[in-house]
Amino acid sequence: PDLSGYEKFGLGNVKYNISRIHVTAVEFPSASISLMPGTGIKLVIENASLTIDMNWNIRTWMFKDNGRSTVYISKVFVTAIFSTPLDNTGHTSISLTSCRTTSGDIDIKLHGKS
C-alpha cells in the first residue's frame, strides 16, 4: 500500500507520499529451519538483503519535489519461532510465537528534480 502523511519540522509541515512500492530483489544467502521438540519450528535467516523501488513526492510551504527512490537494506537477520499445535479436527496448525529482526545498513538513493 501507499504511505502518506506529514511531519512537523522547524519551519512547518512536510507532506509526503510514497507510492508504487515494489520489492525488486531479495537474497537469503544463509537460511535454516530446525525442529524444536515440544515447541515447533525455528527459522533463522542471516545476512539477507532486499532492494525496494518506489515513487515519492514531498510538499512544504516553500517547495515541492517528486521522483523515484531505491532503498537497499542489507545485513538483515531474522529469527522466528512457530508453534505447530493440532487443531480440534486433528490437523496441524501453525502460528508465529516470536520474531526478532535486525538490519545493519540502509542505503537510500533519491532521484528527483531538485
C-alpha positions in Angstrom: 0.0 0.0 0.0 1.0 3.6 -0.5 2.3 5.6 2.5 1.3 9.2 3.1 1.3 11.7 5.9 3.0 14.7 7.3 5.8 15.5 9.7 6.4 18.8 11.6 9.8 20.4 11.2 11.2 23.7 12.3 9.6 25.9 9.5 6.4 24.0 9.1 4.8 20.7 7.9 6.2 18.4 5.3 3.6 16.4 3.5 4.8 13.2 1.8 3.5 10.4 -0.3 5.3 7.2 -1.2 3.7 5.1 -3.9 4.2 2.2 -6.3 6.4 0.3 -3.7 7.9 -2.7 -5.3 10.4 -5.2 -3.8 12.7 -5.9 -6.8 15.3 -8.2 -5.2 15.6 -10.4 -2.2 18.6 -12.5 -1.2 18.9 -15.2 1.5 22.5 -16.3 1.5 22.1 -18.2 4.8 18.8 -19.6 6.0 18.0 -22.6 8.1 14.9 -24.4 9.6 15.1 -26.6 12.6 12.6 -28.6 14.7 12.3 -27.6 18.4 10.9 -30.6 20.3 7.8 -29.6 22.3 7.8 -26.1 20.8 7.6 -26.1 17.0 9.8 -24.8 14.2 12.7 -22.3 14.3 13.6 -20.3 11.2 16.9 -18.4 11.1 17.8 -16.1 8.2 21.3 -14.5 8.3 22.8 -11.7 6.3 19.8 -11.2 4.0 19.3 -8.2 1.8 16.5 -6.6 -0.2 16.0 -3.8 -2.8 12.9 -1.7 -2.9 11.9 0.8 -5.7 9.2 3.5 -5.2 7.9 6.8 -6.2 7.9 9.7 -3.8 6.8 13.3 -3.5 7.1 15.9 -0.8 5.5 19.3 -0.4 6.1 22.2 2.0 5.0 25.8 2.0 8.3 26.7 0.3 8.8 23.9 -2.3 7.6 20.6 -3.7 9.6 17.8 -5.3 9.0 14.3 -6.6 10.9 11.4 -8.1 12.0 7.8 -7.8 13.9 6.1 -5.0 15.8 2.9 -4.5 16.2 1.6 -1.0 18.8 -1.2 -0.3 18.6 -2.9 3.0 21.4 -5.3 4.0 22.7 -7.3 6.9 19.2 -8.4 7.8 18.9 -11.1 10.5 15.6 -12.8 11.3 14.8 -15.4 14.0 11.2 -16.7 14.1 9.7 -19.4 16.2 6.4 -21.0 15.0 4.3 -23.3 17.2 2.6 -26.2 15.5 -0.3 -27.4 17.6 -3.1 -29.7 16.5 -6.5 -28.1 16.0 -9.9 -29.6 17.1 -10.0 -31.8 14.0 -6.5 -33.2 14.5 -4.9 -31.1 11.7 -1.7 -29.3 12.3 -1.9 -25.5 12.5 0.9 -23.0 12.5 1.2 -19.7 14.3 4.0 -17.3 14.9 5.2 -17.4 18.5 8.1 -14.9 18.4 10.0 -13.0 15.8 13.2 -10.9 16.1 14.5 -8.9 13.2 17.5 -6.6 12.9 19.1 -4.7 9.9 22.6 -3.4 9.7 22.7 -1.0 6.7 20.1 1.0 4.8 21.2 2.9 1.6 18.6 5.3 0.1 19.1 6.8 -3.3 16.7 9.7 -4.2 16.2 10.7 -7.8 14.2 13.9 -8.2 14.0 17.3 -9.8 15.9 19.1 -7.0 
